[in-house]
Each structure stands twice: as structure tokens, then as C-alpha cells.
Amino acid sequence: MSLELDFYQMMVQPMRDELTGIGFRELRTPEEVDEVLQDKTGTTLVVVNSVCGCAGGIARPGVAMALQGDKKPDKLVTVFAGQDKEATARAREYFENNPPSSPSMWLFKDGKLVDMLHRSDIEGTSAEHVADRLKKMFETYCA
């Protein structure tokens, strides 16, 4: 591995840690994505993480705030756009022909996509807005 690649991965690690530190499992291979998203039981939140400013300033903090509520998904998973490219591509196959979007959030219930937040729903808003939107999703679909 080159020094440049090592440095870049080191710079990105804190962005990964923001989600894994609050209970998300990173899916880094297509096989890991399939393992989780082919499970048709319960609720699963998939966060497509990214290095952009709206991911760091709005999306990841919004997710953390939303998870403070009483209702939350059974499974929390994440793929990292631009980093784990094959895993992200596989996850996007489950997003029912929606255009690629990062950051974004996708909620599945019993294997069916039931709600989502695209980048256009995140960018230019606030972490509080994202948290409120996610909490409404959780209240509607999570036990």
C-alpha cells in the first residue's frame, strides 16, 4: 500500500468511527452487504457515508441524534461511498433503482425498502432536521 493511500485512509478513519462508535456495523464487501440486506426480518438502517461536508456536519450528527430516541432500527449498517466501492455498489442495488446518493439513509423493514433520505434531503438542512426526519421514520416503521 502506498504512503499516500495509507495517509488518506488514516484521514477517513474518524469519519468511519463516528458511525461505528454509535453502534453501526461497517459493510466493506458485497458479501457482507448481501448477508445483511437479504435478511428479511426486522428493520435495518443503511447509511451511505461519505467525506463531504454535509456528511460530517449534518448527516452523521443527525443520525447520532435520531438514535437517542426510544424507537430505532434493529440493525444499523453503513457503507462508505468512494472508499468501499464494491460494497457501496452492491448496497445501491437494493435501493430500488433510486439514483446514487451520498450521504444518504435507507430504511428497510422485513427486507423491503420503506423510506429514505437522499443527499438532496440532507444538504443545506441541519443535523436537527435530519434527526427529526429519521425519528419519524423510526416511529413509523420500528418496534
N, C-alpha and C positions, 0 to 999 in steps of 0.2 A: 504494500500500500504506500502511496506517495505521501510525503510530508504535507503537501497541500490538502490532500484528501483527509488525512488524519486531523489537521487543523480545522477543516470545515466540519467534520463530524463532531469534534470537540465543541465547536461553537453551537451546533444544533442540539447537543445533548440536553442542555437546560430546557429547551422547548419541548423535548420529549418528556422530560422529568415532570413538567408542570401537569401533565395528564397522568402519567404512571404514578405520580405521588398522591393522586386523589382516587386511585383505585382502577384506572384504566389498564387494560392489557394491550400491549402493542402486538399488532399482527404484521409480521415482517415478510411473510411468504404467502404466495397464493394458496398453499395448502392450509395454512393457519386461518386464512380468511374463509375458505370453504368449510373448515371444521366448525367454525362459529356460526356462519350465516346459513349453513344447511341444517342447523339445529332448529327445529320448528316449534320449540317450546319457550314460553315466556317472552320477555321484552329485551331488546338489545339496542343500545345506542352506539352508533358508529360515528366517530368524529374523524373527519379528514383534516389532519393537522397540516400546517404549512409555516414557512418562515416569514410570511408577510406581516406587516404591521397590524392589520385588522385581526390576525390570528392571535398575536401577542397582547394587544391592547383591548380586544373586545371578545373574541371567541373563547379562548381558553379561560379567562377570568369569568366570563358569563356561564360557562359550563360548571366551573367550580361553585359559583353562587347557586345555580339551579340545584345542585346535588345536596345542598344544605336542607332542602325541604323534606317532607315526610315521604312523598312518593318519588320513587326513582326506578330506573330500569333494572332488570335482573342482571344484565351483563353490560359492561362498559368496555368498549374496544376502540382502538384507534389505528389508523394507517397514516403514514406521513408522505404527503404528495411531494414529489421531487427528490425524495430520499429512498423510500422503499417502493420503487416504481412498479414492480410486478405485483406486489400486494395491493397497491392502490388501484392499479388497473383491474385486478380481479374484483375488488370491492365495488368498483364502479359498475361492473356487470350486474350487480344485484340492485342497482339504483333505478331499475325500470326505464331505461332509455332517457333519463334525465342528463342534461349536459354536465361535463366535468365541472366541478366547483370546489375550490379550496380557499379558505377553510369552508367546511360545511358539516352538517349534522344530520343523521338519518336514523329514524326510529322504526324498528321492526317489532311487530307483535305476532307471535306464533308463525314466524317465517315470512310474514307479509309486510312490505313497506307501508307504513301508515301515516308518516309525516316527515317533514324535512325542513331544514333551514339551509338555503343556498348562500353563497357569498353575498349575493345581492340583498339578502335579508339581514346580513351582518355588517357589511362595510357601511360606514357612515352613521351607524347607530351607536349604541353604548353597551357595555357589558351588562348593565341592568336590564336593558331591552331584551338582549339575548336570553338572560336568565329568566325573565318573565315569560318569554315565548316558550322556552324549554319546560318551565314549570307547568304551563298549561298543557303541553304535550304529555307530560308525565301524569298529570291529574286525569287526563282523558284516557290514557292507554295503560298505565302501570298500576299494579295492585297495591 
